[in-house]
Amino acid sequence: MPLPQEIHRLMRALKDPVRLLREVNPGRQARRQIAARNARISALERELARRGVEPPETSTPVFFVIGHMRSGTTWLMQMLDAHPEILCKGEGRIFGADWKRKALKKEEIDRPASSLYAALLDADYLRIWVERSVWSRDGDPGEHLENLVRMAADYFLIQDLLKSGKRLVGDKSPLLNPEMVREISRIYPEARVIHIIRDGRDMAVSAAHHLWNFGNVKEGSEIAVKREAYRADPKKFAESGQSIFAKGQLEQLASDWSSRVGQATKDGPALLGENYREIQYEALLERPEREFRTLLEFLGVSSDDESVGKCVNSTRFEKLAKGRKRGEEDAASFYRKGVAGDWKNIFTQRDKQVFKKEAGGLLIRLGYEADDDW
């Protein structure tokens, strides 16, 4: 079926949205112009994708860093943000259609309450308007809402990019559900995505410590008792044969890691093609300069020795941990230990069996184990 004339016109009109903003006064009118232009570009790309047509090469300045919790996304984000052409400052929670906090407590008001996607999908009055308005009721409400997610994300990301004077903006997007890559492919089909993957067993150990440090742990609870015993004497705790995980915790961590990471590794190549890139946390630890250079080349920014060195050196563990050497543990720190394979010192025999049952197949598929004999 031939493409509509409007699509041909939009294909010819695609230009750099950041350049457009810089050519005009970056005030309210400029923000409206970029929002309108991004809406047209988004509609074009989605229409082309539905028709099986490869979209033209565009200069979309947005990319995403995805990864499961405690898999190095913060470290990689900081490394990217240190580059002179890249703005990658935090976790915007754009994707995750089914992710939301069940309650908003006063003391948690500064924490993200939902993803942007979930916020718009669950906006009842917005959906009613979309379903009933003369301007939108003949279309697909879900498609309209996804276009609004794209417009809103572009609006916030590109505004900060403009202020920074940099060229690309990246959001650190945790894998909140197994459908994350599918959501990105629908809303940002042309964006580049970097997926950082960590051995799920090390992820689980780090997640347990993270809960100890930053979770709402009630005094006297099973988790609190384990935390205090471990911090008092980690070696003695390990020799006692106790698990650091509360009842059912490791099963849930392993299951989530298997479903979310496993699905992302399948959907990434299938849906994003050359715009999807994987990197393992362990490789970035062992060969930071080489691995990081490949990511800069993937994003299309300068990857000379000076740029790579600046980014890597500014985020070395010793600097982030304020002088503590890699491998020296501070159980109460966000940057606890900074090593790979620590699960071997922590897991009990039962922990190994639990993780093998829930996620052993993915460990083998990703190359963390050769077979089930571990």
C-alpha positions as CSV (number, residue, x, y, z in Angstrom):
1,M,0.0,0.0,0.0
2,P,1.5,3.4,-1.0
3,L,2.4,5.7,1.9
4,P,0.1,8.7,2.4
5,Q,1.3,12.0,1.0
6,E,1.5,13.4,4.5
7,I,4.0,10.8,5.6
8,H,6.2,11.6,2.6
9,R,6.0,15.3,3.6
10,L,7.0,14.5,7.2
11,M,9.8,12.3,6.1
12,R,11.3,15.2,4.1
13,A,10.8,17.6,7.0
14,L,12.6,15.5,9.7
15,K,15.3,17.7,11.4
16,D,17.2,17.7,14.7
17,P,14.7,18.8,17.4
18,V,17.5,20.1,19.6
19,R,18.8,22.3,16.9
20,L,15.3,23.6,16.4
21,L,15.1,24.6,20.0
22,R,18.5,26.3,20.0
23,E,17.6,28.4,17.0
24,V,14.7,30.1,18.9
25,N,14.3,31.6,22.3
26,P,14.0,28.6,24.7
27,G,10.9,29.9,26.4
28,R,7.2,28.8,26.5
29,Q,6.7,29.2,22.7
30,A,9.8,27.1,22.0
31,R,8.6,24.4,24.2
32,R,5.3,24.3,22.4
33,Q,7.1,24.1,19.1
34,I,9.2,21.2,20.1
35,A,6.3,19.4,21.6
36,A,4.3,19.8,18.4
37,R,7.2,18.8,16.2
38,N,8.0,15.7,18.3
39,A,4.4,14.6,18.1
40,R,4.5,14.7,14.3
41,I,7.8,12.8,14.2
42,S,6.5,10.2,16.7
43,A,3.3,9.7,14.7
44,L,5.4,9.3,11.5
45,E,7.7,6.7,13.0
46,R,4.9,4.7,14.4
47,E,3.0,4.8,11.1
48,L,6.1,3.6,9.2
49,A,6.7,0.8,11.7
50,R,3.1,-0.4,11.3
51,R,3.5,-0.4,7.5
52,G,6.8,-2.3,7.7
53,V,8.8,0.6,6.3
54,E,12.3,1.3,7.6
55,P,12.2,4.9,9.0
56,P,14.6,7.4,7.6
57,E,17.8,8.1,9.6
58,T,16.9,10.7,12.2
59,S,18.9,12.5,14.8
60,T,16.7,11.6,17.8
61,P,18.8,12.6,20.7
62,V,17.2,10.3,23.3
63,F,18.6,6.9,24.4
64,F,17.9,4.5,27.3
65,V,20.0,2.6,29.8
66,I,18.0,-0.4,31.0
67,G,18.9,-3.1,33.5
68,H,17.6,-5.0,36.5
69,M,17.9,-3.5,39.9
70,R,21.5,-3.5,41.4
71,S,23.0,-4.4,38.1
72,G,25.3,-1.4,37.6
73,T,22.8,1.0,35.9
74,T,23.7,3.8,38.3
75,W,27.4,3.3,37.7
76,L,27.0,3.2,33.9
77,M,24.7,6.3,34.1
78,Q,27.4,8.3,35.9
79,M,30.0,7.2,33.5
80,L,27.9,8.3,30.5
81,D,27.0,11.6,32.2
82,A,30.7,12.4,32.5
83,H,31.0,12.5,28.7
84,P,31.0,16.0,27.3
85,E,28.3,15.2,24.7
86,I,26.0,13.1,26.9
87,L,23.4,14.1,29.6
88,C,22.4,11.0,31.6
89,K,21.5,12.3,35.1
90,G,19.0,9.9,36.6
91,E,16.0,7.6,36.6
92,G,12.9,9.2,35.1
93,R,10.6,6.1,35.4
94,I,9.2,6.7,32.0
95,F,8.3,3.0,31.2
96,G,6.5,0.4,33.2
97,A,2.8,0.3,32.3
98,D,1.8,-1.7,35.3
99,W,4.2,-0.2,37.9
100,K,3.0,2.0,40.6
101,R,3.3,2.5,44.3
102,K,0.3,1.1,46.2
103,A,0.4,4.0,48.6
104,L,1.9,7.5,48.8
105,K,3.2,8.1,52.3
106,K,4.1,11.6,53.4
107,E,7.7,10.5,54.2
108,E,8.1,9.1,50.6
109,I,6.8,12.1,48.8
110,D,10.2,12.7,47.2
111,R,10.3,9.2,45.7
112,P,8.7,8.4,42.3
113,A,5.1,7.3,42.8
114,S,4.6,5.7,39.4
115,S,6.0,5.5,35.9
116,L,5.0,8.2,33.4
117,Y,3.5,5.4,31.3
118,A,1.4,4.1,34.2
119,A,0.4,7.7,35.2
120,L,-1.1,8.4,31.8
121,L,-2.7,5.0,31.3
122,D,-4.3,5.3,34.7
123,A,-5.5,8.9,34.3
124,D,-9.3,8.1,34.2
125,Y,-10.5,11.5,33.1
126,L,-7.8,11.7,30.4
127,R,-8.9,8.3,29.0
128,I,-12.6,9.4,29.1
129,W,-11.7,12.5,27.2
130,V,-9.7,10.6,24.6
131,E,-12.5,8.1,24.2
132,R,-15.3,10.7,23.8
133,S,-13.7,13.8,22.3
134,V,-14.6,14.5,18.7
135,W,-10.9,14.9,18.0
136,S,-9.9,11.4,19.2
137,R,-12.8,9.1,19.7
138,D,-12.6,7.5,16.2
139,G,-9.0,6.3,16.9
140,D,-7.5,3.8,19.2
141,P,-7.4,5.2,22.8
142,G,-4.4,3.1,23.7
143,E,-2.5,4.4,20.7
144,H,-3.4,8.0,21.6
145,L,-2.2,7.6,25.1
146,E,1.1,6.0,24.0
147,N,1.6,9.0,21.7
148,L,1.0,11.3,24.7
149,V,3.7,9.3,26.7
150,R,6.1,10.0,23.9
151,M,5.3,13.7,23.7
152,A,5.6,14.1,27.5
153,A,8.9,12.2,27.7
154,D,10.4,14.2,24.8
155,Y,9.2,17.4,26.4
156,F,11.0,16.8,29.7
157,L,14.1,15.1,28.4
158,I,14.8,17.5,25.6
159,Q,14.3,20.6,27.8
160,D,17.0,19.4,30.1
161,L,19.2,18.5,27.2
162,L,18.8,22.0,25.8
163,K,19.9,23.6,29.1
164,S,22.9,21.3,29.4
165,G,24.4,22.2,26.0
166,K,25.1,18.6,25.3
167,R,24.0,16.5,22.3
168,L,22.4,13.3,23.6
169,V,20.1,12.6,26.6
170,G,19.7,9.2,28.2
171,D,17.3,8.0,30.9
172,K,18.3,5.2,33.3
173,S,15.2,2.9,33.0
174,P,15.1,0.0,35.5
175,L,13.4,-3.2,34.3
176,L,10.2,-2.8,36.2
177,N,8.5,-5.6,34.2
178,P,9.3,-8.2,31.5
179,E,7.5,-6.0,28.9
180,M,9.9,-3.0,29.2
181,V,11.7,-3.4,25.9
182,R,8.3,-3.9,24.1
183,E,7.1,-0.6,25.6
184,I,10.3,1.2,24.5
185,S,10.0,-0.2,21.0
186,R,6.4,1.0,20.7
187,I,7.0,4.5,22.1
188,Y,10.6,5.1,21.0
189,P,11.1,2.8,18.0
190,E,14.1,4.7,16.8
191,A,15.9,5.2,20.1
192,R,19.1,3.3,21.1
193,V,19.0,1.1,24.1
194,I,21.9,-0.1,26.3
195,H,21.1,-3.1,28.5
196,I,23.5,-3.8,31.3
197,I,23.3,-7.3,32.7
198,R,24.8,-8.7,35.9
199,D,25.0,-12.2,37.3
200,G,21.6,-12.6,39.0
201,R,23.2,-14.1,42.1
202,D,25.4,-11.1,42.7
203,M,22.3,-8.9,42.0
204,A,20.4,-10.8,44.7
205,V,23.1,-10.3,47.3
206,S,23.3,-6.6,46.5
207,A,19.5,-6.3,46.6
208,A,19.4,-7.8,50.0
209,H,21.9,-5.2,51.3
210,H,20.1,-2.4,49.5
211,L,16.9,-3.4,51.4
212,W,18.8,-3.4,54.7
213,N,20.2,0.1,54.0
214,F,17.3,1.9,52.3
215,G,14.2,-0.2,52.8
216,N,11.5,0.3,55.4
217,V,12.9,-2.4,57.8
218,K,11.0,-2.7,61.1
219,E,13.1,-3.2,64.2
220,G,12.9,-6.8,65.5
221,S,11.8,-8.2,62.1
222,E,13.6,-11.1,60.5
223,I,15.3,-8.8,58.1
224,A,16.5,-6.4,60.9
225,V,17.9,-9.4,62.9
226,K,19.9,-10.7,59.9
227,R,21.2,-7.2,59.1
228,E,22.5,-6.6,62.6
229,A,24.1,-10.0,62.9
230,Y,25.8,-9.6,59.5
231,R,27.1,-6.1,60.2
232,A,28.5,-7.2,63.6
233,D,30.7,-9.9,62.1
234,P,30.2,-10.8,58.4
235,K,32.7,-13.7,58.6
236,K,31.0,-15.2,61.6
237,F,27.6,-14.8,60.0
238,A,28.7,-16.7,56.9
239,E,30.3,-19.5,58.9
240,S,27.1,-19.9,60.9
241,G,25.3,-21.2,57.7
242,Q,22.6,-18.6,57.9
243,S,21.2,-17.1,54.7
244,I,21.1,-13.3,54.4
245,F,17.7,-13.6,52.7
246,A,14.4,-13.5,54.5
247,K,11.8,-16.2,53.9
248,G,10.7,-16.2,50.2
249,Q,12.9,-13.2,49.3
250,L,15.5,-15.1,47.2
251,E,12.8,-16.9,45.3
252,Q,11.2,-13.6,44.3
253,L,14.5,-12.0,43.4
254,A,15.5,-14.9,41.2
255,S,12.2,-15.2,39.5
256,D,12.0,-11.4,38.7
257,W,15.6,-11.4,37.4
258,S,14.9,-14.4,35.2
259,S,11.6,-13.1,33.7
260,R,12.7,-9.5,33.2
261,V,16.3,-9.9,32.1
262,G,15.4,-13.1,30.1
263,Q,12.6,-11.4,28.2
264,A,14.6,-8.2,27.5
265,T,17.5,-10.3,26.0
266,K,15.0,-11.8,23.6
267,D,12.9,-8.7,22.8
268,G,15.9,-6.4,22.4
269,P,17.4,-7.9,19.2
270,A,14.0,-8.9,17.8
271,L,12.3,-5.5,18.2
272,L,15.2,-3.0,18.2
273,G,17.7,-4.7,16.0
274,E,21.0,-2.7,15.7
275,N,19.6,-0.1,18.1
276,Y,20.0,-2.6,21.0
277,R,23.2,-3.3,22.7
278,E,24.1,-5.5,25.7
279,I,27.0,-5.2,28.1
280,Q,27.8,-7.3,31.1
281,Y,28.6,-5.7,34.4
282,E,31.5,-8.1,34.9
283,A,33.1,-7.1,31.6
284,L,32.8,-3.4,32.4
285,L,34.6,-4.1,35.7
286,E,37.4,-6.1,34.1
287,R,37.9,-4.0,30.9
288,P,36.3,-0.6,31.6
289,E,38.0,1.4,28.9
290,R,37.5,-1.1,26.1
291,E,33.9,-1.9,27.0
292,F,32.9,1.7,27.5
293,R,34.5,2.8,24.2
294,T,32.2,0.3,22.3
295,L,29.2,2.0,24.0
296,L,30.3,5.5,23.0
297,E,30.7,4.2,19.4
298,F,27.2,2.7,19.6
299,L,25.8,6.1,20.6
300,G,27.7,7.9,17.9
301,V,29.7,10.3,20.2
302,S,33.4,10.9,20.5
303,S,35.3,7.8,21.7
304,D,38.9,9.1,21.8
305,D,41.3,8.1,24.6
306,E,40.8,11.4,26.4
307,S,37.0,11.1,26.5
308,V,37.0,7.5,27.5
309,G,39.6,8.1,30.2
310,K,37.8,11.0,31.7
311,C,34.5,9.1,32.0
312,V,36.1,5.9,33.4
313,N,38.4,7.7,35.9
314,S,35.7,9.9,37.2
315,T,33.6,6.9,38.2
316,R,36.2,4.4,39.6
317,F,35.1,2.6,42.7
318,E,37.7,4.3,44.9
319,K,36.3,7.7,44.0
320,L,32.6,6.8,44.4
321,A,33.3,5.0,47.7
322,K,35.4,8.0,49.0
323,G,38.8,6.3,49.1
324,R,37.7,2.7,49.9
325,K,39.4,0.2,47.7
326,R,37.4,-2.2,45.5
327,G,36.7,-5.4,47.5
328,E,36.7,-3.6,50.8
329,E,33.2,-3.9,52.2
330,D,31.0,-1.2,53.7
331,A,27.7,-3.0,54.2
332,A,25.9,0.3,54.9
333,S,27.1,2.0,51.7
334,F,25.3,2.2,48.3
335,Y,28.7,1.3,46.8
336,R,29.1,-1.7,49.1
337,K,32.0,-3.7,47.6
338,G,32.2,-3.3,43.8
339,V,33.2,-6.8,42.9
340,A,31.9,-9.7,40.8
341,G,31.4,-13.2,42.2
342,D,30.7,-12.2,45.8
343,W,27.7,-14.5,45.9
344,K,30.1,-17.4,46.3
345,N,31.0,-16.1,49.7
346,I,27.4,-15.4,50.7
347,F,25.1,-18.1,49.3
348,T,24.3,-21.1,51.4
349,Q,23.8,-24.5,49.8
350,R,20.0,-23.9,49.9
351,D,20.4,-20.5,48.4
352,K,22.2,-22.1,45.4
353,Q,19.4,-24.6,44.9
354,V,16.7,-21.9,45.1
355,F,18.4,-19.8,42.6
356,K,19.1,-22.7,40.3
357,K,15.5,-23.7,40.4
358,E,14.2,-20.2,39.6
359,A,16.8,-18.9,37.2
360,G,19.4,-21.6,36.4
361,G,18.5,-21.7,32.7
362,L,19.2,-18.0,32.2
363,L,22.5,-18.2,34.0
364,I,23.6,-20.8,31.5
365,R,22.2,-18.9,28.5
366,L,24.0,-15.8,29.5
367,G,27.3,-17.6,30.0
368,Y,27.5,-17.3,33.8
369,E,27.5,-21.1,34.1
370,A,28.4,-23.8,31.6
371,D,25.9,-26.2,33.0
372,D,23.8,-27.0,36.1
373,D,26.8,-28.3,38.0
374,W,27.5,-25.4,40.3
